[in-house]
């Protein structure tokens, strides 16, 4: 990335303070070449689109593949085990954002972290596709590679999006909404392609197609990163000695992961996925408490920065609750689509994974509407605060599970000795509509809030903290998601009802906190 006009030298980087964004970036931040947004947003949009294509291309396929009978090409795992593995995998993907953000801040820089993260993800998909030949070892090695790669890519690509808008404001929120369209474009088409190939041709054809998408993303990113992003996120602002220290720690961590894979593959260590998922939940919560405690007491933050971190803590809690419900899509809702949904259209049965695209379709369709709403409200000085948007998002997600309670009750009431009744696909479609409305109210707003509230020198790590909330939610969703089973019909509406009640209670609490948080943010602005 050596270019006199596009890269800071190490000496220049060392002279830039962490408290203010680098100056002289107007060429990359003030242009409006991409739907009125900086051209660099297009590069990040397409990279994220293909990364999400690869991720959402295999995630809902995992539980179907692992729980499928061995004679059908699957692993024959119990559903609770398969769902727990999906939860552990998805939680680990987001948990890896913490070290990924740290590595970017202290060693690689944002741009290089995105590149090498993509390379690891592509290698992971190739390994999973080859599990047709090498079975469990290749499959789980591939999952580990994807976890490592996404940890490098996910928080840092969002951090660069924030850096494209040093002025902040409603334009940044609109930019994140457009960026979010890239995420959902990938997640829209991924299940359509990998679902058809995986369910109708062969599981590993679906896994392989997801890897091809990531390779396309890498090629696109490599070609466009210099002319559209320039020096933004090109290098770490850490001192050379700090970069050396972080590099050594990272390589030691990679060596430890390799050793663990070898021990598990050779049978020296045996893992119970359900028990691991349960213990992992405790660890994640403890990690969040420890990290926020470090920021408050040992990171040397100013009073204003500590107040901003306090707001982040509140948003973090409600985000974790939201994702615990939302991330049941690849587990409980996916299994409901498999077992209890009539997917026949004109005599042809729609692949189970195709229903996973419904929520993404709604997000893509409605994201421009939400972007316009936020800007319009800001112009009229009626802009909703972040906690207000969070409360709305959590409540809308609760409505989606009320829809599923009704659908599950219909399954039970229509059950006969011949088997359970299958309900219309429209129940899941309406469920995903409300989930999309909730996601648009919360997720892009949360991403934007992290970049606005995070102390400058911790911006990469704070994006990792945001994804830690997603990790906790994914883990909880994985633990409960495998309980959708045709042999225990009564448990299904109870699962959905419990989720809805928890979400509505959380939305009420979040709404109560709107005014106190708004006052804290006003104090921050005046400090």
FENHU-V40386 format. One record per run of one state. SS is the DSSP state (hx for helix, st for strand, lp for the rest). FROM is the first residue (numbers start at 1). LEN is the number of residues. Records with the same first field share a line. If there is no record, write none. Layout:
SS->FROM-LEN / FROM-LEN
This chain:
lp->1-9 / 16-10 / 30-4 / 35-2 / 38-2 / 68-2 / 73-6 / 109-1 / 130-1 / 164-6 / 202-1 / 230-10 / 266-7 / 298-5 / 327-2 / 343-1 / 346-2 / 350-2 / 380-6 / 414-2 / 417-2 / 420-3 / 425-1 / 454-2 / 482-8 / 513-1 / 527-1
hx->10-6 / 26-4 / 40-28 / 70-3 / 79-30 / 110-20 / 131-33 / 170-32 / 203-27 / 240-26 / 273-25 / 303-24 / 329-12 / 352-28 / 386-28 / 426-28 / 456-26 / 490-23 / 514-13
st->34-1 / 37-1 / 341-2 / 344-2 / 348-2 / 416-1 / 419-1 / 423-2
